[in-house]
Amino acid sequence: MSWIRRHLRRNEPHAGRLPDLDFLALVRDALEEVAPGCTAGAELKGNSLLSPQGWAVAVGPAGHGDDRHYDLIAFPDVSIQPDVPCFVDCVVVVTTARDAAGLWARSAGACMLELLYGREELAEHRGPDDEYGVPGWRSITSGVLAYGLSDRENLRLQSALVEADVLREIADTFTADLESPWFNGVRVFYGGVPGAVEAEVRVNGERHEAASAALAALGLPEPTVFTVARSFTLVLPAGSGQEGHGHGVGGCGADGCGADGCGCDCGGTLDPEHPGFAHPLPHPIGELSPAERAERVTVDTGAMMVAQGVGNFLKVRLPIRLDDSRTVVHLAWVRLAAEVIQDYTRRVHDGALEGHRFEGMLGNAIEPWGEELLQAPVLLGGQREAADGSIRPSEVLDSEHPLLARILRESWPAEFVLGDRDPSPARS
């Protein structure tokens, strides 16, 4: 069962709207309580809280409500240009501004930090087939938080939303409107006073009428005194999942390769008939120290990596034909321009990847040719969705690099390509 977050207890009336930077200072303090150390070096500038780790939180222009509302825009990675992915959530000062900042930090803020660091401590990861997930999508959810005049009513309303499995029950009303190829913010809000209960679902900051109506129709209990419950969830394309959360990317795509134990050195043993090698990191990221890597890598889904000041990388399939009819498959990385990787994820979400062609630069040395192939331009082709719902890696189809073009077009002696790495007893 999904877990329930602790609720607010204080009842002091709010004392008027704070300036944006003063409220963000409270957000910073609240995030630090949620994840100690996460705000180290963060600065308050303009209308934003800016972290040297690449994330930011800004107060946006008022979109609805009165001066008690703060519309907060979270930017998990400001280095992704030109269109920086973000999500929006709002909080209302019911008791104190500090409580409101804490509510955001433990819901939307916790989801942002979990997206970045994947600790599985700050929010829950759910796959597309999870009992409490969003069918067909990955999700990171804060759990249900509540506040009001009665601890007993808080717990009653929280438990009711958890047991109703709200997002799964109403998913068919809003998933068609999840437009971002990166992540989509979904906020569920339910509660109020007896006789005046509000049920609202916001998708990417906008009230979603069909989902709100579906939430109201679930028959959730009406509170007996003022009580509000809410949850925040980041909903992501299933094909962009981290390993262990959702389908993610399947096997290497070689003949006989599956998502698990594919025999291509990407989780199973090296197969004599289908040899292959997985490169765990792009070469430029592998050259970073562990400390630099922890600081710069802001996205790592197992199939996609983004590192500040280094680049955006996608895992792809590089096939090399041998003269004995076998094919060696390298699961290597390519560097993609920001607009190219955004288009790729959008196509994954829309199911429009098959037949797509796009360009990048090879991000690994490939033996036995070594670093001569680093930065070689490549033409890639999109792969269709596999039978199990995973997305097979795109394949290197061609290159303007003379050597890489030959490697792709010709057959090569197995002894030259594999040497003593050949897993076949007859050939080793």
C-alpha positions in Angstrom: 0.0 0.0 0.0 1.2 3.5 -0.8 2.6 5.2 2.3 1.2 8.2 4.0 3.2 11.3 4.7 3.1 13.2 8.0 0.7 16.1 8.2 0.9 19.7 9.4 -0.2 20.4 13.0 0.0 24.1 13.5 -3.1 26.3 13.3 -1.7 29.8 13.3 -3.4 32.2 10.7 -1.2 33.4 7.9 0.3 36.9 8.2 0.1 38.1 4.7 2.0 37.3 1.5 5.8 37.1 1.8 8.0 38.5 -0.9 9.0 35.7 -3.4 12.6 35.4 -2.2 11.5 35.2 1.5 9.1 32.4 0.6 11.8 30.6 -1.4 14.1 30.9 1.6 11.5 28.9 3.5 11.4 26.4 0.5 15.2 26.0 0.7 15.0 25.3 4.5 12.2 22.8 4.0 14.1 21.0 1.2 17.1 20.8 3.5 14.9 19.1 6.1 13.6 16.6 3.6 17.1 15.8 2.2 20.0 17.2 4.3 22.8 18.6 2.1 20.6 18.9 -1.1 20.6 22.8 -0.9 24.4 23.2 -0.3 25.5 26.3 -2.2 22.0 27.2 -3.4 21.5 30.9 -4.0 18.4 33.2 -4.0 18.4 35.4 -7.0 15.6 37.3 -8.7 12.6 35.1 -8.2 14.5 31.8 -8.0 16.3 29.4 -5.8 19.3 28.2 -7.8 21.4 25.2 -7.0 25.0 24.7 -8.2 23.9 21.1 -8.9 21.8 22.4 -11.8 18.2 22.4 -10.4 16.1 25.5 -9.7 12.8 26.5 -8.1 11.1 29.8 -9.1 8.0 31.6 -8.0 5.8 32.1 -11.1 3.2 34.7 -11.8 0.0 34.2 -10.0 -2.2 32.0 -12.1 -5.2 31.6 -9.8 -6.3 32.2 -6.3 -5.5 35.1 -3.9 -2.3 36.4 -2.4 -2.1 33.2 -0.2 -1.2 31.2 -3.3 2.4 30.6 -4.4 2.8 29.0 -7.9 6.2 27.2 -7.8 8.0 26.1 -11.0 10.6 23.4 -10.5 13.4 23.0 -13.1 15.2 19.7 -12.4 18.0 20.5 -14.9 18.5 24.0 -16.2 21.3 22.8 -18.5 18.8 21.2 -21.0 18.5 24.0 -23.5 16.7 25.7 -25.2 13.4 24.5 -23.7 14.2 23.7 -20.1 11.9 21.0 -18.8 9.9 22.0 -15.7 6.7 21.3 -13.7 4.4 23.5 -11.8 2.6 23.1 -8.5 1.0 25.6 -6.1 0.6 25.8 -2.4 -1.7 27.9 -0.3 -0.8 29.5 3.0 -3.5 28.1 5.3 -1.6 28.2 8.6 1.9 29.7 8.1 4.1 30.4 5.1 6.6 28.0 6.6 4.0 25.2 6.7 3.1 25.9 3.1 6.8 25.7 2.0 7.2 22.5 3.9 4.1 21.0 2.2 5.6 21.7 -1.2 9.0 20.4 -0.2 7.5 17.1 1.0 5.4 16.6 -2.1 6.5 18.2 -5.4 9.9 19.0 -4.0 10.5 15.4 -2.9 9.5 14.2 -6.3 12.0 16.6 -7.9 14.8 15.4 -5.7 13.9 11.7 -6.2 13.9 12.3 -10.0 17.4 13.7 -9.7 19.0 11.4 -7.2 16.9 8.2 -7.3 17.4 7.4 -3.6 14.0 5.7 -3.3 13.7 7.3 0.1 12.0 10.7 -0.6 9.2 9.5 -2.9 7.9 6.2 -4.4 8.9 4.9 -7.8 6.2 2.9 -9.6 6.3 1.0 -12.9 3.6 1.0 -15.6 2.2 -2.3 -14.2 2.4 -1.4 -10.5 -0.8 -1.9 -8.5 -0.7 1.7 -7.4 0.8 3.2 -10.5 -0.4 4.9 -13.7 -1.1 2.2 -16.3 1.5 2.4 -19.1 3.6 5.1 -17.4 6.4 5.4 -14.9 5.7 7.6 -11.9 7.4 9.1 -8.9 4.8 10.0 -6.2 5.0 11.8 -2.9 2.4 9.8 -1.1 -0.7 11.5 0.5 -0.2 14.4 2.8 -3.0 16.0 4.9 -3.6 18.9 7.2 -6.6 20.2 9.1 -8.2 20.7 12.5 -8.3 17.1 13.6 -5.5 14.5 13.5 -8.1 11.8 13.3 -9.7 13.4 10.3 -6.3 13.9 8.6 -5.6 10.2 9.0 -9.1 9.2 7.8 -8.9 11.3 4.6 -5.3 10.2 3.9 -6.3 6.5 4.3 -9.3 7.0 2.0 -7.2 8.4 -0.8 -4.6 5.7 -0.5 -7.2 2.9 -0.5 -9.1 4.4 -3.4 -5.9 4.1 -5.5 -6.8 7.5 -7.0 -4.4 7.9 -9.9 -4.9 4.4 -11.2 -8.7 4.8 -11.0 -8.9 8.0 -12.9 -5.8 7.5 -15.2 -7.9 7.1 -18.4 -9.3 10.6 -18.0 -5.9 12.4 -18.2 -3.1 10.3 -19.6 -3.9 11.3 -23.2 -3.1 14.9 -22.1 0.4 14.1 -20.8 2.4 16.1 -23.3 5.9 16.4 -21.9 8.4 13.8 -23.2 10.4 14.4 -20.0 7.9 14.4 -17.0 4.4 15.6 -16.3 3.3 16.9 -12.9 -0.1 15.7 -11.6 -1.5 17.2 -8.4 -4.5 15.6 -6.6 -6.3 17.8 -4.1 -9.4 16.8 -2.1 -11.1 18.2 1.0 -12.5 21.3 2.6 -15.2 21.8 5.2 -18.5 19.8 5.5 -20.8 20.8 2.7 -18.1 22.5 0.7 -15.6 19.8 -0.4 -13.4 20.4 -3.4 -12.0 17.7 -5.7 -9.4 18.9 -8.1 -6.7 17.4 -10.3 -4.2 19.6 -12.0 -2.0 18.3 -14.9 1.1 20.4 -15.6 -0.3 23.2 -13.6 -3.8 23.4 -15.3 -7.0 22.2 -13.8 -8.1 19.0 -15.6 -11.9 19.0 -15.7 -12.4 15.4 -16.7 -10.0 14.1 -14.1 -11.4 16.4 -11.4 -14.9 15.1 -12.1 -13.7 11.5 -11.9 -12.0 12.3 -8.6 -15.3 13.7 -7.3 -17.1 10.6 -8.4 -15.0 8.2 -6.5 -17.2 8.5 -3.4 -14.4 9.6 -1.0 -15.6 10.5 2.5 -16.5 14.1 3.4 -14.5 15.5 6.3 -16.4 16.4 9.4 -14.1 19.4 10.1 -11.8 21.3 7.9 -9.4 18.8 6.4 -7.4 18.7 3.1 -5.4 15.9 1.5 -3.2 16.1 -1.5 -0.5 14.2 -3.4 1.9 15.1 -6.2 3.2 12.7 -8.8 5.6 13.0 -11.7 4.4 10.9 -14.6 7.1 9.8 -17.1 7.1 7.8 -20.3 7.6 4.1 -19.5 10.4 3.9 -22.0 12.5 6.4 -20.1 12.5 4.4 -16.9 15.4 3.8 -14.6 16.5 0.2 -14.3 14.2 -1.4 -11.8 11.4 1.1 -12.3 9.2 0.3 -15.3 10.2 -1.3 -18.5 13.1 0.9 -19.4 15.1 -0.2 -22.4 15.2 -3.9 -23.4 18.1 -6.0 -24.5 20.6 -5.0 -27.1 18.5 -6.2 -30.0 20.8 -8.9 -31.3 19.3 -12.2 -32.4 18.0 -14.1 -29.4 18.5 -11.1 -27.1 15.9 -10.4 -24.5 15.5 -7.8 -21.8 17.0 -10.0 -19.1 20.1 -12.2 -19.4 20.5 -11.3 -23.1 24.0 -12.8 -23.4 25.5 -9.5 -24.5 27.4 -8.6 -21.4 24.5 -6.3 -20.4 23.3 -8.3 -17.5 23.8 -11.9 -18.6 26.8 -13.9 -19.8 28.6 -13.5 -23.0 26.9 -15.7 -25.6 29.3 -17.5 -28.0 26.9 -17.2 -30.9 25.8 -13.6 -30.2 28.8 -11.9 -28.7 28.3 -8.3 -27.4 29.6 -5.7 -25.1 27.9 -3.0 -23.0 29.7 0.3 -22.3 28.5 1.4 -18.9 29.3 5.1 -19.4 29.9 7.5 -22.3 33.7 8.2 -22.5 33.4 11.9 -21.5 31.4 11.0 -18.4 33.7 8.0 -17.6 36.6 10.5 -17.5 35.0 12.5 -14.6 36.0 11.7 -11.1 33.3 10.1 -8.9 32.7 13.5 -7.2 32.4 15.3 -10.5 30.1 12.7 -11.8 27.8 12.9 -8.8 27.7 16.7 -9.2 27.3 16.9 -13.0 25.1 13.9 -13.9 21.5 15.1 -13.6 19.7 12.4 -15.6 20.6 8.7 -15.6 17.8 6.4 -16.7 20.1 3.5 -17.8 19.2 4.4 -21.5 19.8 8.1 -21.3 22.3 10.3 -19.5 22.6 14.1 -19.2 25.6 15.7 -17.6 26.1 19.4 -17.1 28.8 20.8 -19.2 29.4 17.4 -20.8 26.4 16.6 -23.0 23.3 14.6 -23.6 23.8 10.9 -24.3 21.6 8.0 -25.5 22.5 4.3 -25.4 22.4 2.8 -28.9 23.2 -0.5 -30.7 26.4 -0.7 -32.9 26.5 -3.9 -34.9 29.8 -5.2 -36.4 29.6 -8.2 -38.8 32.2 -10.9 -38.5 33.4 -13.2 -41.3 32.0 -16.3 -39.6 28.4 -15.1 -39.9 28.2 -13.8 -36.4 27.5 -10.2 -35.4 29.1 -8.4 -32.5 26.8 -5.9 -30.8 28.1 -3.0 -28.8 25.7 -1.2 -26.5 27.5 2.2 -26.8 26.6 5.8 -26.2 26.1 8.7 -28.6 26.1 12.4 -27.8 22.9 14.2 -29.0 22.1 17.8 -29.3 19.4 18.9 -26.8 16.7 19.4 -29.4 17.5 15.9 -30.9 17.2 14.1 -27.6 14.0 16.0 -26.7 12.5 15.0 -30.1 13.6 11.4 -29.4 11.8 11.2 -26.1 8.7 12.8 -27.5 8.6 10.2 -30.2 9.0 7.4 -27.6 6.0 8.9 -25.8 3.9 9.2 -29.0 4.9 5.8 -30.3 6.4 7.4 -33.4 10.0 6.2 -33.1 10.0 3.5 -35.8 11.6 4.7 -39.0 12.9 7.9 -37.4 16.4 9.0 -38.4 18.6 11.3 -36.4 22.2 12.2 -36.0 24.7 12.2 -33.2 28.4 11.6 -32.3 29.8 8.3 -31.0 30.7 8.6 -27.3 32.8 5.5 -26.8 36.0 3.9 -28.0 35.3 0.6 -29.8 37.9 -2.1 -29.7 40.1 -3.0 -31.6 40.0 0.4 -33.3 40.1 2.3 -30.0 39.7 6.1 -29.6 40.0 6.7 -33.3 36.2 6.3 -33.4 35.4 8.8 -30.6 33.3 11.7 -31.7 32.6 10.0 -35.1 29.4 11.4 -36.6 26.7 8.7 -36.8 23.3 8.3 -38.4 20.8 6.5 -36.2 17.5 4.7 -36.9 14.6 4.4 -34.4 13.5 1.0 -33.4 10.0 -0.2 -32.8 8.5 -1.2 -29.5 9.3 -4.8 -28.5 6.6 -7.3 -27.6 7.1 -6.8 -23.9 6.5 -3.1 -24.2 10.1 -2.0 -24.0 11.8 0.2 -26.5 14.8 -1.4 -28.3 17.8 0.8 -28.6 18.2 2.7 -31.8 20.9 1.4 -34.2 23.9 3.0 -35.8 23.1 2.8 -39.5 25.9 4.8 -41.2 28.6 7.4 -40.7 30.5 10.1 -42.5 33.6 8.9 -40.7 35.6 6.9 -43.2 36.7 4.2 -40.8 33.4 3.8 -39.0 31.6 3.7 -42.4 33.9 0.7 -43.4 33.3 -1.0 -40.0 29.5 -0.8 -40.6 29.6 -2.0 -44.2 32.2 -4.7 -44.2 32.7 -8.1 -42.6 35.7 -8.4 -40.3 37.9 -11.3 -39.1 36.6 -12.6 -35.8 40.1 -13.0 -34.5 40.9 -9.4 -35.2 37.7 -8.0 -33.7 37.4 -10.3 -30.6 40.9 -11.7 -30.1 41.0 -13.5 -26.7 37.6 -12.0 -25.8 35.9 -14.5 -28.2 33.6 -16.5 -25.9 33.4 -19.5 -28.3 35.6 -22.4 -27.1 36.2 -23.4 -30.7 37.5 -19.9 -31.5 39.3 -18.9 -28.3 
